[in-house]
Amino acid sequence: MQEREFGAYERLLSGALLTMAAGALDAYTYLEDGGVFAGLQTGNLILTGLRVGRGEFGAIIQALVSLGMFAVGVAIIRVVPIPLPQ
């Protein structure tokens, strides 16, 4: 069986460092930005559902802005191609 060559962004150390950085960023934004996550959109959807259930309609706008900006970022990434070295 032929071994596959992994790129630098697919290695364990790179993945672990990216995971730690994303977790730290999410923890910081959740604690300092009023209860929204920077990159964890599933968490933002869950928190939005909880706020709807509690009737906290003023706090929903903040979560919807976060989700909207995430959608804009995804749209930009889909439109602007970024070539990666092979």
N, CA, C and O atoms as CSV, one atom per row, in Angstrom:
chain,resi,resn,atom,element,x,y,z
A,1,MET,N,N,0.840,-1.171,0.000
A,1,MET,CA,C,0.000,0.000,0.000
A,1,MET,C,C,0.893,1.245,0.000
A,1,MET,O,O,1.907,1.282,0.696
A,2,GLN,N,N,0.529,2.230,-0.754
A,2,GLN,CA,C,1.327,3.443,-0.890
A,2,GLN,C,C,0.969,4.435,0.218
A,2,GLN,O,O,-0.206,4.679,0.494
A,3,GLU,N,N,2.004,5.002,0.850
A,3,GLU,CA,C,1.769,5.994,1.895
A,3,GLU,C,C,1.463,7.341,1.275
A,3,GLU,O,O,2.048,7.722,0.261
A,4,ARG,N,N,0.549,8.048,1.888
A,4,ARG,CA,C,0.146,9.358,1.396
A,4,ARG,C,C,0.967,10.434,2.087
A,4,ARG,O,O,1.190,10.366,3.296
A,5,GLU,N,N,1.413,11.420,1.333
A,5,GLU,CA,C,2.167,12.550,1.878
A,5,GLU,C,C,1.172,13.608,2.364
A,5,GLU,O,O,0.313,14.059,1.607
A,6,PHE,N,N,1.300,13.993,3.624
A,6,PHE,CA,C,0.400,14.983,4.203
A,6,PHE,C,C,1.019,16.370,4.092
A,6,PHE,O,O,2.224,16.540,4.281
A,7,GLY,N,N,0.172,17.374,3.781
A,7,GLY,CA,C,0.621,18.762,3.751
A,7,GLY,C,C,0.827,19.284,5.167
A,7,GLY,O,O,0.400,18.653,6.134
A,8,ALA,N,N,1.474,20.421,5.287
A,8,ALA,CA,C,1.765,20.996,6.609
A,8,ALA,C,C,0.492,21.292,7.392
A,8,ALA,O,O,0.481,21.185,8.618
A,9,TYR,N,N,-0.574,21.662,6.698
A,9,TYR,CA,C,-1.831,22.006,7.365
A,9,TYR,C,C,-2.641,20.768,7.753
A,9,TYR,O,O,-3.688,20.907,8.386
A,10,GLU,N,N,-2.195,19.570,7.396
A,10,GLU,CA,C,-2.894,18.328,7.727
A,10,GLU,C,C,-2.197,17.514,8.809
A,10,GLU,O,O,-2.659,16.423,9.143
A,11,ARG,N,N,-1.133,17.998,9.346
A,11,ARG,CA,C,-0.375,17.246,10.353
A,11,ARG,C,C,-0.972,17.452,11.742
A,11,ARG,O,O,-1.697,18.417,11.984
A,12,LEU,N,N,-0.657,16.536,12.641
A,12,LEU,CA,C,-1.230,16.539,13.977
A,12,LEU,C,C,-0.881,17.800,14.749
A,12,LEU,O,O,-1.764,18.395,15.366
A,13,LEU,N,N,0.375,18.227,14.736
A,13,LEU,CA,C,0.768,19.417,15.486
A,13,LEU,C,C,0.047,20.652,14.967
A,13,LEU,O,O,-0.433,21.467,15.755
A,14,SER,N,N,-0.031,20.794,13.657
A,14,SER,CA,C,-0.734,21.949,13.080
A,14,SER,C,C,-2.204,21.926,13.480
A,14,SER,O,O,-2.760,22.953,13.870
A,15,GLY,N,N,-2.829,20.766,13.386
A,15,GLY,CA,C,-4.228,20.646,13.759
A,15,GLY,C,C,-4.471,20.946,15.231
A,15,GLY,O,O,-5.454,21.596,15.587
A,16,ALA,N,N,-3.567,20.466,16.087
A,16,ALA,CA,C,-3.707,20.720,17.521
A,16,ALA,C,C,-3.557,22.208,17.829
A,16,ALA,O,O,-4.319,22.754,18.628
A,17,LEU,N,N,-2.584,22.865,17.204
A,17,LEU,CA,C,-2.389,24.300,17.428
A,17,LEU,C,C,-3.580,25.112,16.920
A,17,LEU,O,O,-4.009,26.060,17.577
A,18,LEU,N,N,-4.112,24.747,15.761
A,18,LEU,CA,C,-5.287,25.450,15.244
A,18,LEU,C,C,-6.505,25.243,16.144
A,18,LEU,O,O,-7.284,26.170,16.362
A,19,THR,N,N,-6.667,24.032,16.662
A,19,THR,CA,C,-7.780,23.742,17.560
A,19,THR,C,C,-7.668,24.548,18.848
A,19,THR,O,O,-8.661,25.094,19.329
A,20,MET,N,N,-6.472,24.623,19.404
A,20,MET,CA,C,-6.274,25.407,20.629
A,20,MET,C,C,-6.513,26.893,20.382
A,20,MET,O,O,-7.120,27.571,21.211
A,21,ALA,N,N,-6.041,27.398,19.254
A,21,ALA,CA,C,-6.249,28.811,18.941
A,21,ALA,C,C,-7.734,29.118,18.759
A,21,ALA,O,O,-8.222,30.139,19.243
A,22,ALA,N,N,-8.453,28.237,18.064
A,22,ALA,CA,C,-9.887,28.444,17.858
A,22,ALA,C,C,-10.649,28.370,19.179
A,22,ALA,O,O,-11.570,29.156,19.407
A,23,GLY,N,N,-10.276,27.439,20.045
A,23,GLY,CA,C,-10.927,27.330,21.351
A,23,GLY,C,C,-10.680,28.550,22.210
A,23,GLY,O,O,-11.592,29.037,22.878
A,24,ALA,N,N,-9.443,29.053,22.200
A,24,ALA,CA,C,-9.126,30.252,22.976
A,24,ALA,C,C,-9.888,31.458,22.445
A,24,ALA,O,O,-10.386,32.270,23.225
A,25,LEU,N,N,-9.982,31.581,21.119
A,25,LEU,CA,C,-10.716,32.697,20.524
A,25,LEU,C,C,-12.200,32.621,20.857
A,25,LEU,O,O,-12.816,33.637,21.176
A,26,ASP,N,N,-12.778,31.427,20.784
A,26,ASP,CA,C,-14.183,31.270,21.131
A,26,ASP,C,C,-14.434,31.570,22.605
A,26,ASP,O,O,-15.420,32.225,22.940
A,27,ALA,N,N,-13.560,31.102,23.485
A,27,ALA,CA,C,-13.722,31.382,24.913
A,27,ALA,C,C,-13.626,32.882,25.188
A,27,ALA,O,O,-14.415,33.430,25.958
A,28,TYR,N,N,-12.662,33.536,24.558
A,28,TYR,CA,C,-12.493,34.981,24.759
A,28,TYR,C,C,-13.718,35.758,24.271
A,28,TYR,O,O,-14.236,36.617,24.985
A,29,THR,N,N,-14.184,35.451,23.043
A,29,THR,CA,C,-15.325,36.198,22.527
A,29,THR,C,C,-16.601,35.894,23.299
A,29,THR,O,O,-17.453,36.770,23.447
A,30,TYR,N,N,-16.748,34.661,23.796
A,30,TYR,CA,C,-17.942,34.347,24.580
A,30,TYR,C,C,-17.953,35.136,25.888
A,30,TYR,O,O,-18.985,35.671,26.292
A,31,LEU,N,N,-16.801,35.202,26.539
A,31,LEU,CA,C,-16.737,35.891,27.824
A,31,LEU,C,C,-16.727,37.410,27.686
A,31,LEU,O,O,-17.306,38.103,28.522
A,32,GLU,N,N,-16.083,37.941,26.651
A,32,GLU,CA,C,-15.894,39.385,26.533
A,32,GLU,C,C,-16.856,40.066,25.566
A,32,GLU,O,O,-16.976,41.291,25.590
A,33,ASP,N,N,-17.545,39.304,24.716
A,33,ASP,CA,C,-18.400,39.913,23.705
A,33,ASP,C,C,-19.871,39.617,23.948
A,33,ASP,O,O,-20.669,39.628,23.011
A,34,GLY,N,N,-20.223,39.361,25.153
A,34,GLY,CA,C,-21.629,39.236,25.495
A,34,GLY,C,C,-22.292,37.914,25.163
A,34,GLY,O,O,-23.502,37.880,24.938
A,35,GLY,N,N,-21.536,36.823,25.124
A,35,GLY,CA,C,-22.150,35.512,24.981
A,35,GLY,C,C,-22.352,35.025,23.571
A,35,GLY,O,O,-23.295,34.275,23.320
A,36,VAL,N,N,-21.497,35.422,22.628
A,36,VAL,CA,C,-21.521,34.841,21.283
A,36,VAL,C,C,-20.154,34.256,20.988
A,36,VAL,O,O,-19.140,34.733,21.496
A,37,PHE,N,N,-20.134,33.226,20.170
A,37,PHE,CA,C,-18.885,32.580,19.783
A,37,PHE,C,C,-18.381,33.170,18.476
A,37,PHE,O,O,-19.176,33.594,17.636
A,38,ALA,N,N,-17.061,33.199,18.298
A,38,ALA,CA,C,-16.481,33.727,17.062
A,38,ALA,C,C,-16.548,32.709,15.939
A,38,ALA,O,O,-16.869,33.075,14.809
A,39,GLY,N,N,-16.259,31.461,16.204
A,39,GLY,CA,C,-16.190,30.479,15.139
A,39,GLY,C,C,-17.097,29.287,15.329
A,39,GLY,O,O,-17.179,28.439,14.441
A,40,LEU,N,N,-17.766,29.193,16.428
A,40,LEU,CA,C,-18.594,28.027,16.737
A,40,LEU,C,C,-20.055,28.372,16.453
A,40,LEU,O,O,-20.810,28.697,17.369
A,41,GLN,N,N,-20.444,28.301,15.197
A,41,GLN,CA,C,-21.779,28.743,14.816
A,41,GLN,C,C,-22.865,27.819,15.325
A,41,GLN,O,O,-23.992,28.265,15.541
A,42,THR,N,N,-22.563,26.540,15.525
A,42,THR,CA,C,-23.542,25.632,16.120
A,42,THR,C,C,-23.892,26.092,17.524
A,42,THR,O,O,-25.057,26.072,17.922
A,43,GLY,N,N,-22.869,26.511,18.276
A,43,GLY,CA,C,-23.111,27.048,19.615
A,43,GLY,C,C,-23.955,28.308,19.576
A,43,GLY,O,O,-24.817,28.508,20.431
A,44,ASN,N,N,-23.710,29.163,18.583
A,44,ASN,CA,C,-24.525,30.375,18.458
A,44,ASN,C,C,-25.977,30.035,18.149
A,44,ASN,O,O,-26.883,30.695,18.659
A,45,LEU,N,N,-26.217,29.015,17.322
A,45,LEU,CA,C,-27.591,28.600,17.037
A,45,LEU,C,C,-28.275,28.051,18.288
A,45,LEU,O,O,-29.447,28.336,18.535
A,46,ILE,N,N,-27.548,27.270,19.066
A,46,ILE,CA,C,-28.116,26.720,20.302
A,46,ILE,C,C,-28.443,27.839,21.285
A,46,ILE,O,O,-29.514,27.852,21.892
A,47,LEU,N,N,-27.506,28.781,21.437
A,47,LEU,CA,C,-27.759,29.908,22.340
A,47,LEU,C,C,-28.925,30.763,21.858
A,47,LEU,O,O,-29.693,31.278,22.671
A,48,THR,N,N,-29.064,30.919,20.547
A,48,THR,CA,C,-30.196,31.676,20.009
A,48,THR,C,C,-31.511,30.970,20.332
A,48,THR,O,O,-32.489,31.615,20.712
A,49,GLY,N,N,-31.534,29.649,20.181
A,49,GLY,CA,C,-32.729,28.890,20.538
A,49,GLY,C,C,-33.076,29.014,22.012
A,49,GLY,O,O,-34.248,29.131,22.371
A,50,LEU,N,N,-32.061,28.988,22.864
A,50,LEU,CA,C,-32.305,29.164,24.305
A,50,LEU,C,C,-32.864,30.547,24.603
A,50,LEU,O,O,-33.763,30.700,25.430
A,51,ARG,N,N,-32.322,31.557,23.919
A,51,ARG,CA,C,-32.805,32.932,24.151
A,51,ARG,C,C,-34.235,33.105,23.661
A,51,ARG,O,O,-35.017,33.826,24.280
A,52,VAL,N,N,-34.586,32.451,22.555
A,52,VAL,CA,C,-35.962,32.506,22.075
A,52,VAL,C,C,-36.880,31.837,23.098
A,52,VAL,O,O,-37.947,32.363,23.415
A,53,GLY,N,N,-36.470,30.689,23.611
A,53,GLY,CA,C,-37.272,29.980,24.606
A,53,GLY,C,C,-37.462,30.763,25.889
A,53,GLY,O,O,-38.508,30.668,26.532
A,54,ARG,N,N,-36.459,31.532,26.260
A,54,ARG,CA,C,-36.546,32.355,27.479
A,54,ARG,C,C,-37.250,33.682,27.239
A,54,ARG,O,O,-37.593,34.390,28.186
A,55,GLY,N,N,-37.463,34.015,25.977
A,55,GLY,CA,C,-38.108,35.289,25.658
A,55,GLY,C,C,-37.157,36.467,25.688
A,55,GLY,O,O,-37.606,37.608,25.799
A,56,GLU,N,N,-35.863,36.231,25.592
A,56,GLU,CA,C,-34.863,37.301,25.592
A,56,GLU,C,C,-34.648,37.781,24.161
A,56,GLU,O,O,-33.613,37.508,23.553
A,57,PHE,N,N,-35.627,38.491,23.636
A,57,PHE,CA,C,-35.600,38.856,22.221
A,57,PHE,C,C,-34.564,39.937,21.910
A,57,PHE,O,O,-34.109,40.020,20.769
A,58,GLY,N,N,-34.185,40.748,22.859
A,58,GLY,CA,C,-33.153,41.752,22.625
A,58,GLY,C,C,-31.788,41.121,22.404
A,58,GLY,O,O,-30.987,41.631,21.622
A,59,ALA,N,N,-31.519,40.020,23.085
A,59,ALA,CA,C,-30.222,39.344,22.950
A,59,ALA,C,C,-30.127,38.535,21.666
A,59,ALA,O,O,-29.029,38.161,21.253
A,60,ILE,N,N,-31.249,38.262,21.035
A,60,ILE,CA,C,-31.242,37.471,19.805
A,60,ILE,C,C,-30.570,38.243,18.673
A,60,ILE,O,O,-29.911,37.644,17.824
A,61,ILE,N,N,-30.729,39.550,18.653
A,61,ILE,CA,C,-30.155,40.363,17.575
A,61,ILE,C,C,-28.648,40.213,17.535
A,61,ILE,O,O,-28.068,40.122,16.453
A,62,GLN,N,N,-28.003,40.184,18.689
A,62,GLN,CA,C,-26.547,40.023,18.728
A,62,GLN,C,C,-26.132,38.686,18.117
A,62,GLN,O,O,-25.156,38.630,17.369
A,63,ALA,N,N,-26.846,37.626,18.418
A,63,ALA,CA,C,-26.526,36.317,17.851
A,63,ALA,C,C,-26.816,36.287,16.360
A,63,ALA,O,O,-26.068,35.664,15.606
A,64,LEU,N,N,-27.870,36.937,15.918
A,64,LEU,CA,C,-28.186,36.961,14.488
A,64,LEU,C,C,-27.144,37.750,13.705
A,64,LEU,O,O,-26.826,37.394,12.570
A,65,VAL,N,N,-26.609,38.814,14.292
A,65,VAL,CA,C,-25.532,39.561,13.632
A,65,VAL,C,C,-24.297,38.670,13.494
A,65,VAL,O,O,-23.650,38.665,12.447
A,66,SER,N,N,-23.972,37.925,14.537
A,66,SER,CA,C,-22.836,37.012,14.479
A,66,SER,C,C,-23.040,35.955,13.399
A,66,SER,O,O,-22.123,35.684,12.624
A,67,LEU,N,N,-24.208,35.366,13.338
A,67,LEU,CA,C,-24.504,34.355,12.315
A,67,LEU,C,C,-24.484,34.967,10.914
A,67,LEU,O,O,-24.013,34.339,9.966
A,68,GLY,N,N,-24.990,36.181,10.786
A,68,GLY,CA,C,-24.985,36.860,9.492
A,68,GLY,C,C,-23.580,37.161,9.005
A,68,GLY,O,O,-23.273,36.968,7.828
A,69,MET,N,N,-22.721,37.636,9.905
A,69,MET,CA,C,-21.340,37.923,9.519
A,69,MET,C,C,-20.583,36.649,9.154
A,69,MET,O,O,-19.717,36.665,8.279
A,70,PHE,N,N,-20.912,35.546,9.826
A,70,PHE,CA,C,-20.318,34.264,9.455
A,70,PHE,C,C,-20.740,33.884,8.042
A,70,PHE,O,O,-19.915,33.414,7.258
A,71,ALA,N,N,-22.010,34.080,7.706
A,71,ALA,CA,C,-22.500,33.770,6.360
A,71,ALA,C,C,-21.819,34.654,5.319
A,71,ALA,O,O,-21.499,34.187,4.226
A,72,VAL,N,N,-21.594,35.928,5.648
A,72,VAL,CA,C,-20.888,36.820,4.726
A,72,VAL,C,C,-19.455,36.330,4.515
A,72,VAL,O,O,-18.960,36.333,3.387
A,73,GLY,N,N,-18.792,35.913,5.581
A,73,GLY,CA,C,-17.430,35.384,5.463
A,73,GLY,C,C,-17.368,34.133,4.599
A,73,GLY,O,O,-16.449,33.978,3.795
A,74,VAL,N,N,-18.338,33.244,4.761
A,74,VAL,CA,C,-18.393,32.033,3.938
A,74,VAL,C,C,-18.631,32.409,2.476
A,74,VAL,O,O,-18.025,31.822,1.580
A,75,ALA,N,N,-19.499,33.371,2.233
A,75,ALA,CA,C,-19.766,33.801,0.854
A,75,ALA,C,C,-18.517,34.392,0.217
A,75,ALA,O,O,-18.243,34.131,-0.954
A,76,ILE,N,N,-17.755,35.183,0.965
A,76,ILE,CA,C,-16.524,35.769,0.437
A,76,ILE,C,C,-15.521,34.671,0.102
A,76,ILE,O,O,-14.876,34.717,-0.946
A,77,ILE,N,N,-15.388,33.693,0.976
A,77,ILE,CA,C,-14.452,32.602,0.724
A,77,ILE,C,C,-14.869,31.798,-0.508
A,77,ILE,O,O,-14.007,31.338,-1.257
A,78,ARG,N,N,-16.150,31.623,-0.728
A,78,ARG,CA,C,-16.618,30.869,-1.898
A,78,ARG,C,C,-16.398,31.646,-3.189
A,78,ARG,O,O,-16.221,31.038,-4.245
A,79,VAL,N,N,-16.404,32.973,-3.130
A,79,VAL,CA,C,-16.252,33.800,-4.322
A,79,VAL,C,C,-14.781,34.019,-4.660
A,79,VAL,O,O,-14.404,33.979,-5.831
A,80,VAL,N,N,-13.944,34.249,-3.647
A,80,VAL,CA,C,-12.530,34.548,-3.869
A,80,VAL,C,C,-11.719,33.255,-3.696
A,80,VAL,O,O,-11.559,32.771,-2.575
A,81,PRO,N,N,-11.215,32.704,-4.790
A,81,PRO,CA,C,-10.420,31.468,-4.653
A,81,PRO,C,C,-9.028,31.757,-4.095
A,81,PRO,O,O,-8.372,32.724,-4.482
A,82,ILE,N,N,-8.601,30.902,-3.183
A,82,ILE,CA,C,-7.277,31.027,-2.587
A,82,ILE,C,C,-6.504,29.752,-2.929
A,82,ILE,O,O,-6.776,28.695,-2.361
A,83,PRO,N,N,-5.541,29.842,-3.852
A,83,PRO,CA,C,-4.805,28.631,-4.216
A,83,PRO,C,C,-3.864,28.191,-3.094
A,83,PRO,O,O,-3.127,29.004,-2.535
A,84,LEU,N,N,-3.896,26.907,-2.775
A,84,LEU,CA,C,-2.997,26.337,-1.770
A,84,LEU,C,C,-1.897,25.561,-2.472
A,84,LEU,O,O,-2.145,24.914,-3.490
A,85,PRO,N,N,-0.693,25.619,-1.943
A,85,PRO,CA,C,0.386,24.836,-2.567
A,85,PRO,C,C,0.125,23.343,-2.392
A,85,PRO,O,O,-0.382,22.910,-1.358
A,86,GLN,N,N,0.466,22.585,-3.380
A,86,GLN,CA,C,0.237,21.138,-3.323
A,86,GLN,C,C,1.411,20.427,-2.746
A,86,GLN,O,O,1.391,19.202,-2.623
